């Protein structure tokens, strides 16, 4: 299987867990002490790492670290925006669109060598 697609798939899975670990406690555990939320988040984060570590190792066979990081940021924003709007019931802001454009610029510059060859 293509290492880039494998890496992307694993990073998507990783990011879903990461987003829940970082932000779901704001909705689900806001009545609990922060230490309980932190411990639950650590448990979720362990699952995130079980996807993230192989994703980066596989991806690093064909991408450099900068490309992996920008890829991760694109995936993060792609997952975070719907999560914040649909799960946390946050307002959709134009700033998300502008942030997306900035990240697309970063994608261009980090992958420019591959795109131009």
SEGUPA-604254 format. One record per residue (C-alpha): residue in one letter; y, x, z. Coordinates in steps of 0.1 Angstrom, whole numbers. Example, Ala and Ser with C-alpha at 12.3 -4.5 7.8 and 13.67 -1.06 7.14 Angstrom:
BEGIN
{A {-45 123 78}}
{S {-11 137 71}}
END
This chain:
BEGIN
{X {0 0 0}}
{X {36 11 -7}}
{X {49 30 24}}
{X {84 16 21}}
{X {71 -20 20}}
{X {47 -13 49}}
{X {76 3 69}}
{X {99 -27 61}}
{X {72 -52 72}}
{X {65 -33 104}}
{X {103 -30 111}}
{X {108 -67 106}}
{X {80 -74 132}}
{X {95 -48 155}}
{X {130 -63 152}}
{X {119 -98 160}}
{X {105 -85 193}}
{X {135 -62 199}}
{X {159 -91 194}}
{X {140 -113 219}}
{X {138 -84 244}}
{X {175 -78 242}}
{X {189 -113 240}}
{X {164 -141 248}}
{X {168 -136 285}}
{X {205 -148 281}}
{X {191 -182 273}}
{X {157 -183 290}}
{X {162 -164 322}}
{X {199 -167 330}}
{X {190 -183 363}}
{X {167 -154 374}}
{X {177 -121 389}}
{X {186 -95 363}}
{X {157 -73 374}}
{X {132 -100 365}}
{X {148 -103 331}}
{X {147 -65 327}}
{X {110 -63 335}}
{X {102 -91 311}}
{X {123 -75 284}}
{X {105 -42 289}}
{X {72 -60 283}}
{X {85 -74 251}}
{X {100 -41 242}}
{X {65 -25 245}}
{X {54 -48 217}}
{X {84 -38 197}}
{X {75 -1 200}}
{X {40 -8 189}}
{X {54 -19 155}}
{X {85 4 154}}
{X {68 38 159}}
{X {42 33 131}}
{X {70 18 109}}
{X {91 50 113}}
{X {61 73 109}}
{X {50 56 77}}
{X {85 53 64}}
{X {93 89 71}}
{X {67 100 46}}
{X {90 88 18}}
{X {124 83 34}}
{X {147 105 55}}
{X {158 96 90}}
{X {192 84 78}}
{X {176 61 53}}
{X {152 47 80}}
{X {181 41 103}}
{X {202 22 78}}
{X {171 2 67}}
{X {167 -7 104}}
{X {203 -18 107}}
{X {200 -41 76}}
{X {168 -56 91}}
{X {185 -60 125}}
{X {215 -79 111}}
{X {192 -100 89}}
{X {172 -111 120}}
{X {200 -111 146}}
{X {224 -135 128}}
{X {199 -164 124}}
{X {186 -157 160}}
{X {221 -159 174}}
{X {229 -191 155}}
{X {197 -210 157}}
{X {182 -198 190}}
{X {212 -189 211}}
{X {234 -216 195}}
{X {262 -192 189}}
{X {288 -200 162}}
{X {283 -184 128}}
{X {313 -161 123}}
{X {328 -146 92}}
{X {326 -113 109}}
{X {288 -113 103}}
{X {294 -115 66}}
{X {319 -87 67}}
{X {295 -66 88}}
{X {268 -73 62}}
{X {291 -60 35}}
{X {298 -28 55}}
{X {261 -23 60}}
{X {254 -28 23}}
{X {280 -1 17}}
{X {261 21 41}}
{X {228 13 22}}
{X {244 23 -11}}
{X {256 57 2}}
{X {224 65 21}}
{X {202 56 -9}}
{X {226 67 -36}}
{X {205 97 -46}}
{X {174 75 -51}}
{X {194 48 -69}}
{X {210 72 -93}}
{X {179 91 -103}}
END
